Amino acid sequence: MATHDPEGPTVPDESWRRHLTRWGFNLFPAFRATGARLTHVADDWSEVRVRLPLNWRTRNYVGTLFGGSMYGALDPVYMIMLIKTLGRGYVVWDKAASIRFLRPGRETLYATFRLDDADVRAIRAAVADKGKTEWRFIVELKNAAGEVHASCEKVLSIRSAQDRPVPSPEPTGESAGAAADAPIGPRSQPLPGPPPTDDGERPSRVYPPTYLLLAVILMACLHVLMPVRRIIPTPYRYLGFIPLAAGVVAVLSVAGIIRRAGTTIRPFETSSTLLVRGPYRVTRNPIYLGMVCALFGVAVLAGSLTPFLVVPAFAYLIDRRFIRAEEAMLEQTFGSRYVDYKARVRRWI
């Protein structure tokens, strides 16, 4: 059960990696909209701390903390802690939740999420025995004096990643000339892992959003410390909102297409469906293209010279660390269907 431990001098030191993780989590739009902020993430994800202030963004009609902000501050944390702690061999989802509001929130509230080693061992044992399990957590929002203002119960579903259902067989006799999203046939087997790129290098385990976040941070540092010269004056640099918004919309919409297709969005995991419709008719990598577009928008908004150098560097890094390995996996999984698709559609645009 999570206990109260408000932010203060007793907060443990964080590694730079967890500091960046927390910073990126607090910038994530869905969580940022709650008004809550992560104040600490343990290196092993055994503890996460959250602060929910009372301000104009979180205040409701009667002047207290909005109930949606109180629940939203608690909602995603345990699921992410389990995903990070258990690793790739497990699939974790929130299954049920309930919250009891015990006192109106008239001040800053705090919550501490703790994941004990005993819980982790018990979850692993239950999944190893039955293939899946459900786990119950309770977390409380308290004020600095330790008074409970809300108690939230979360039920999480955990199962082995190897127990995912096998896709249905692909029907024979495709229509001539009609490109369709093709599922893997019943004889397809999971690949043993991400293949090396053309130069023999294993792909990175750090996911593209982290590279994107680091690229934005690098842009900001270059703009402040080494701008060289301003190449876009103030009235015109606001045009950068156009490619920035277009890139964000592209990433989110393609992510929705992938989810609806029932395949994975994570790099280096075996895809169950070959997507060739919609934006995939224009580019083989619409999400990565959207990230580059958004990054270009950030450079335009900065208006100085050096941030623009980050854009091609980011595209090159994504190509070397992700795209080449993912294309090798897709070709191994889908064979000639992917080779034909690759011949019709460019890697970028």
PyMOL commands that set and color helices and strands:
alter all, ss='L'
color gray80, all
select helices_A, chain A and resi 16-27+29-32+67-74+77-86+117-130+161-163+208-225+234-261+278-281+286-302+307-334+336-344
alter helices_A, ss='H'
color red, helices_A
select strands_A, chain A and resi 37-41+47-52+90-101+109-114+132-142+148-160+182-183+273-274
alter strands_A, ss='S'
color yellow, strands_A
deselect
rebuild
show_as cartoon
